[in-house]
Amino acid sequence: ETHIGIVAAGYGDGFFRSASSKAKVLINNRKVNVIGRVSMDSLAIDLNQVPNAKVGTPVKLFGDGLPVEDLADAAGTIPYEIFTSLNPRTVTLTED
């Protein structure tokens, strides 16, 4: 049995389709696999290693603990292309 989470981010937000089934995201300080195809507005993740995840648990697409270079490698591109693909609807948080 696989527990799947749906993340409200997809290629419309700058998470490349070419990273489908290759990228990882960070949830509750654990790296988990993106599974299946990245769609325009969502992507699916494997939550088997994160049993305490629930609706509303923040998901980090890249950042501290998950370098943007990892996403770029999974997508077959460079970090700058990832950064320039982000749009205003992508929630970004910065830390000092």
Number of C-alpha atoms within 10 A of each C-alpha: 4 8 11 13 17 13 21 14 21 20 19 18 19 19 27 24 19 18 22 22 18 17 22 23 22 19 18 14 13 16 20 18 19 23 18 15 17 22 17 16 14 17 22 21 22 19 21 15 14 15 9 9 15 10 8 7 11 12 17 21 20 16 14 12 12 17 12 18 16 17 24 22 15 19 20 12 15 15 17 11 12 18 13 9 15 16 12 7 10 15 10 11 7 6 4 2
